[in-house]
Amino acid sequence: MLHKRRCLLICAILFIAWNILLIFFLMGRSSRYKDQKYNDVMTELMELVDKFEEEFESQNKILFEIERHRSLLGERKRNGTAVKWKPIVKKQRSVVIPILVIACNRVTVKRCLDKLLEYRPSAEHFPIIVSQDCGHAETANVIASYGSKVTHIKQPDLLDIPVPPAHRKFQGYYKISRHYRWALNQVFHTFSYSTVIVVEDDLEVAPDFFEYFKALYPILKSDPTLWCVSAWNDNGREGYVDPGKSSLLYRTDFFPGLGWMLLKEVWLELEPKWPASFWDDWMRHPDQRKERSCIRPEISRTLTFGHKGVSLGQFYERYLRFIKLNTQFVPFTKTDLSYLEKKKYDEAFEKEVYSAPLVTVKELQSGRLSGPGPFRVQYSSAESFKVLAKNFGVMDDLKSGVPRTGYRAIVSFFSRGKRIYIAPPVGWTKYNPSWS
């Protein structure tokens, strides 16, 4: 029956189309119609025929699917099998997420690239672009040795940048900022990618680095309250993270950097006002952040081995060299990450923090408190935060009032096997940018 209906429909459409063509052909032979009018009519006619064909194709596909399902239903009925309808799901193409490696004059970029290539699940979905500044020949040779495994681009402007006299010692920071701007423009405009993961040449990545970013891309894309995903935990030293919670992720108001993903639309917002220097601290200013957050892990998915650079090893010996790199592969793409949704996350996080017992540093350090926590210590000023942070050994600096790893001004870490929260009083509403 269905086959007959389809044949009838085909015949009807062909019959109508043929007769219309015949009528206008005969009309076109009449001297009453000029050539121009004839051409106009024929154009309209052809458009009408095209529409008939499109409609026919659409109806034909629908009839084909109905017939296929009817056939399947009849077969299952004959076999006595229960019928289960399955929706036809159109398979989505996986997004391409390039890795942008910012390089200069470190031949040790090899360590970074080797790990990226070792753990990369797909060259097609995770192309690697190495952007080199400085014109350092030995580093260029190292990058070139990878051949087609990476794309090597070179920042063309190697001249010194005019800077204020007081900033002459910061020339390196100005060049880094210039390089970032040029490299990100290459990724988004020349290569036309829609997102990117930025990695510095002194970073080593974890085995699940790619899995982590692949799982978090759709969350970043769909949540306007987020503006980046970072692989880094500023307080992620051995002993300061829960080794049993390698899958745990947080929202943070502090821009972490050191292996981070951003979208093209965010770059289009930032690029016109990109700073001449100190780009990372500029990112942490309220004018850029706009109350948006980043995602960061409990245990870092990157490790820095660059103890020398323009910052002259600031923080490296005291903090960064001890960062714990995750070694356990977490299948993030198969994990329910809906708890990171802002409303859900805020309610659960604040409940856990402010229902935790309020204790003193002395009580915590005495070892008399039983259980794994969590426990809460409180601060009310920049000075009191820094005192608490130094007592616990976590990073004590503030950027525009935001502590490192902080979310809603709360810093979460492990200490002596217990979960600790350094938190402001109940009722906190906003950061004070003057705190530094």
C-alpha positions in Angstrom: 0.0 0.0 0.0 2.7 2.4 1.0 4.7 1.6 -2.2 1.6 2.3 -4.3 1.1 5.7 -2.6 4.6 6.7 -3.3 4.3 5.7 -6.9 1.1 7.7 -7.2 2.7 10.7 -5.6 5.7 10.6 -8.0 3.4 10.3 -11.0 1.2 13.2 -9.9 4.2 15.5 -9.4 5.8 14.6 -12.8 2.4 14.9 -14.6 1.8 18.4 -13.1 5.4 19.6 -13.8 5.3 18.3 -17.4 2.0 20.0 -18.2 3.1 23.3 -16.8 6.3 23.1 -18.9 4.2 22.3 -22.0 1.8 25.2 -21.4 4.5 27.8 -21.0 6.4 26.4 -23.9 3.4 26.9 -26.2 2.8 30.3 -24.7 6.4 31.2 -25.4 5.9 30.5 -29.1 3.0 33.1 -29.3 3.9 36.4 -30.8 1.9 38.1 -28.0 4.8 37.4 -25.6 8.1 39.1 -25.8 11.4 37.4 -25.0 12.0 39.2 -21.7 8.6 38.2 -20.4 9.1 34.7 -21.6 12.4 34.5 -19.7 10.9 35.9 -16.5 8.1 33.3 -16.6 10.5 30.5 -17.3 12.6 31.6 -14.3 9.6 31.5 -12.1 8.6 28.2 -13.5 12.0 26.6 -12.9 11.9 27.8 -9.3 8.5 26.2 -8.9 9.8 22.9 -10.3 12.7 23.1 -7.9 10.4 23.5 -5.0 8.3 20.5 -6.2 11.5 18.4 -6.4 12.6 19.5 -2.9 9.2 18.6 -1.5 9.1 15.4 -3.3 12.6 14.4 -1.9 11.5 15.3 1.6 8.2 13.3 1.3 10.1 10.4 -0.2 12.5 10.3 2.7 9.6 10.3 5.2 7.8 7.6 3.3 11.0 5.5 3.2 11.5 5.8 7.0 7.9 4.9 7.6 8.1 1.9 5.3 11.4 0.8 7.0 9.9 1.0 10.5 6.7 -0.8 9.3 8.8 -3.5 7.8 10.8 -3.8 11.0 7.6 -3.9 13.1 6.1 -6.6 11.0 9.3 -8.7 11.2 9.5 -8.4 15.0 5.8 -9.3 15.3 6.4 -12.4 13.2 9.3 -13.3 15.4 7.3 -12.6 18.6 9.9 -9.9 19.6 8.9 -6.9 21.7 9.0 -3.7 19.7 11.3 -0.9 21.0 11.3 2.4 19.1 14.6 4.1 18.9 14.8 7.8 17.8 17.0 8.5 14.8 19.9 10.6 16.3 22.1 12.6 14.0 25.7 12.0 15.0 27.4 15.3 15.8 30.9 15.9 14.6 33.5 16.2 17.3 34.8 19.7 17.8 38.4 20.4 16.8 40.3 21.9 19.8 43.9 23.1 18.8 46.7 23.2 21.3 48.6 26.5 21.1 52.1 26.1 22.5 53.7 29.5 23.3 57.5 29.1 22.8 60.5 31.4 22.8 64.1 30.3 23.6 63.7 27.1 25.6 65.0 24.0 23.9 63.2 22.1 26.7 60.0 22.7 24.7 60.8 19.1 23.6 59.6 17.9 27.0 56.3 19.7 26.6 55.8 18.5 23.0 56.7 14.9 23.8 54.1 14.6 26.4 51.4 16.3 24.3 52.1 13.9 21.5 52.3 10.9 23.8 48.9 11.5 25.3 47.1 13.1 22.3 44.2 10.8 21.3 43.7 12.3 17.9 45.8 14.5 15.6 42.7 15.4 13.8 40.7 16.7 16.8 43.7 18.1 18.7 46.2 19.8 16.2 49.2 21.3 17.8 50.4 24.8 16.8 53.7 26.0 18.2 54.1 29.7 18.1 57.7 30.8 18.6 58.9 34.3 19.5 62.5 35.4 20.1 64.0 34.0 16.9 66.1 31.4 18.9 67.6 29.1 16.3 68.2 26.1 18.6 64.6 26.1 19.8 63.4 26.5 16.2 65.4 23.4 15.2 63.9 21.4 18.1 60.4 22.4 17.0 61.2 21.7 13.3 62.4 18.2 14.2 58.7 17.2 14.8 57.9 17.7 11.2 54.2 17.5 10.3 53.2 16.4 13.8 53.1 20.1 14.7 52.5 23.4 12.9 55.3 25.8 13.6 54.6 29.5 13.2 56.9 32.4 14.1 56.0 35.8 15.6 57.5 38.2 13.0 58.1 41.3 15.1 61.3 40.7 17.1 62.1 44.4 17.8 62.2 45.8 21.3 59.1 47.6 22.5 59.2 51.2 23.6 58.4 51.2 27.4 58.4 53.7 30.2 61.8 54.1 31.8 60.6 52.5 35.0 59.5 49.4 33.0 62.8 48.8 31.2 63.4 45.7 33.3 60.0 44.4 32.3 60.7 44.4 28.6 60.1 40.6 28.6 56.6 41.0 29.9 55.8 43.4 27.0 57.1 41.0 24.4 55.1 38.1 25.9 51.9 40.1 25.8 52.6 41.0 22.1 53.3 37.4 21.3 50.1 36.2 22.9 48.0 38.7 21.0 49.6 37.7 17.7 49.4 34.0 18.3 45.8 34.0 19.4 44.9 36.1 16.4 46.6 33.4 14.2 44.6 30.6 15.8 41.2 32.4 15.6 41.5 34.4 12.4 44.2 32.8 10.2 43.4 29.2 11.1 39.7 29.9 11.9 39.3 27.7 15.0 36.5 28.3 17.4 38.4 27.5 20.6 41.9 26.9 21.8 43.9 25.4 24.7 46.9 27.6 25.5 50.0 25.8 26.8 53.4 27.4 27.7 56.6 25.7 26.5 57.6 24.9 30.1 54.5 22.8 30.9 54.2 19.0 31.1 50.7 17.6 30.8 48.9 14.8 32.6 47.7 11.6 30.9 44.1 12.8 30.9 44.8 16.3 29.9 42.9 16.0 26.6 40.1 14.0 28.2 39.7 16.8 30.7 39.3 19.6 28.2 37.2 17.6 25.8 34.7 17.0 28.5 34.6 20.6 29.7 34.4 22.2 26.3 30.5 21.8 26.0 30.1 23.2 29.5 32.3 26.2 28.7 30.4 26.7 25.4 27.0 26.6 27.0 27.5 28.4 30.3 27.8 32.3 30.1 28.9 32.5 33.7 32.2 30.8 32.7 35.0 32.2 30.6 37.8 29.7 30.8 38.8 26.2 31.8 42.2 25.7 33.4 44.2 22.6 34.1 46.0 24.3 37.0 45.5 24.4 40.8 47.6 27.2 42.4 47.5 25.4 45.7 47.9 22.0 44.2 51.0 20.9 46.0 51.6 17.4 47.3 49.8 17.3 50.7 47.5 20.1 49.8 45.2 18.1 47.6 43.0 15.1 48.3 44.7 12.2 46.5 41.4 10.3 46.4 39.6 13.0 44.6 41.4 13.2 41.2 38.0 13.6 39.5 36.9 16.6 41.6 36.5 19.9 39.8 35.8 23.4 41.1 34.6 26.8 39.9 37.0 29.6 40.7 36.9 33.4 40.4 40.7 33.5 40.0 42.1 33.2 36.5 44.6 30.3 36.9 46.3 30.2 33.4 49.0 27.5 33.0 47.1 25.4 30.5 43.8 27.0 29.8 41.0 27.0 27.2 39.0 29.9 25.9 36.5 30.5 23.2 36.8 32.7 20.1 33.9 34.9 21.3 35.8 35.6 24.5 38.9 36.5 22.5 36.9 38.8 20.2 35.9 40.6 23.4 39.4 40.8 24.9 41.6 41.4 21.8 40.6 45.1 21.1 41.8 46.1 24.6 44.6 43.6 25.0 47.3 45.0 27.4 50.8 46.0 26.5 52.2 43.9 29.3 51.3 41.7 32.4 48.4 40.1 30.4 47.6 37.5 33.1 47.1 40.0 35.9 45.1 42.1 33.5 42.8 39.1 32.9 42.2 39.0 36.7 40.8 42.5 36.8 37.0 42.9 37.2 36.7 44.8 33.9 37.8 41.6 32.1 36.4 38.9 34.3 32.9 40.5 34.6 32.0 38.2 37.5 32.6 35.1 35.3 34.4 32.1 36.6 36.8 29.4 35.4 36.8 25.6 36.0 39.9 24.2 37.7 40.8 20.7 39.0 41.6 19.5 42.5 44.7 17.9 41.1 46.5 19.8 38.4 46.7 18.4 34.8 49.8 20.5 34.1 53.2 20.8 35.8 55.6 23.6 35.2 59.3 22.8 34.9 60.4 26.4 33.9 62.2 27.7 36.9 63.9 30.4 34.8 62.1 33.0 32.8 61.1 36.6 32.7 59.6 36.3 36.2 63.1 35.1 37.4 61.6 32.1 39.1 59.0 34.0 41.2 57.1 31.4 43.3 58.8 28.5 41.7 61.1 27.3 44.5 58.5 27.9 47.2 55.3 26.6 45.5 55.4 25.7 41.8 58.0 23.0 41.8 55.9 21.0 44.3 52.7 21.0 42.3 51.3 17.5 42.1 50.6 16.3 38.5 47.7 13.9 38.1 48.7 10.4 37.1 45.3 8.6 37.3 43.3 8.8 34.1 39.8 10.1 34.8 37.1 9.4 32.1 35.7 12.9 32.3 33.7 12.5 29.1 31.7 9.7 30.7 31.3 11.5 34.0 28.3 13.6 35.1 29.6 17.1 35.5 26.3 18.8 35.9 27.2 19.7 39.5 29.4 22.5 38.0 26.3 24.4 36.9 26.4 27.7 38.7 23.1 27.5 40.7 23.6 23.9 41.7 27.2 24.4 42.5 26.7 27.6 44.5 24.0 26.0 46.7 26.0 22.8 47.4 29.4 24.6 47.9 28.1 27.3 50.3 26.1 24.7 52.3 29.2 22.6 52.7 31.5 25.5 53.6 29.2 27.3 56.1 27.9 24.1 57.7 31.6 23.2 58.5 32.6 23.9 62.1 34.4 27.2 62.6 37.8 26.6 64.2 41.1 28.3 64.8 44.5 27.7 63.2 45.8 26.7 66.6 43.1 24.0 66.9 43.8 22.7 63.5 47.6 22.6 64.1 47.2 21.0 67.5 45.9 17.8 65.9 43.0 17.6 68.4 40.3 17.9 65.8 39.0 14.5 64.8 37.7 13.4 61.4 38.6 14.5 57.8 36.6 17.7 58.0 35.7 19.9 56.4 36.7 22.7 58.8 36.4 26.4 58.3 38.6 29.3 59.4 37.4 32.8 58.9 39.0 36.1 57.7 37.5 39.6 57.4 40.3 41.6 55.7 43.2 41.3 53.3 45.6 41.2 56.2 43.8 38.5 58.1 43.5 36.4 54.9 47.3 36.7 54.4 48.0 35.7 58.0 45.8 32.6 57.7 47.3 31.6 54.3 50.8 31.9 55.5 50.0 29.8 58.6 48.7 27.0 56.4 51.3 27.4 53.6 49.0 28.3 50.8 49.5 31.1 48.4 48.7 34.4 50.1 48.5 37.0 47.3 45.3 38.6 46.1 44.6 40.0 42.6 41.9 42.6 42.5 40.7 41.2 45.8 40.5 37.6 44.6 42.6 35.0 46.4 44.2 32.3 44.3 41.8 29.4 43.7 39.1 31.4 45.5 35.4 31.1 44.7 33.1 33.5 46.4 36.2 34.5 48.3 36.5 30.9 49.7 39.8 29.0 49.3 39.7 25.2 49.5 42.7 23.0 50.2 43.9 19.9 52.2 46.0 20.2 55.3 47.2 17.3 57.4 44.6 15.0 55.7 41.7 17.4 56.4 39.6 19.6 54.1 40.0 23.2 55.1 38.1 26.3 53.9 39.5 29.8 54.4 36.3 31.8 54.1 34.8 35.2 54.7 31.9 35.6 57.2 28.4 34.4 56.2 26.7 36.9 53.9 29.7 37.8 51.7 28.5 39.5 48.6 31.4 40.9 46.5 35.2 41.3 46.2 37.0 44.4 47.2 39.4 45.2 44.3 41.6 47.4 46.7 42.7 44.3 48.5 46.1 43.3 47.2 
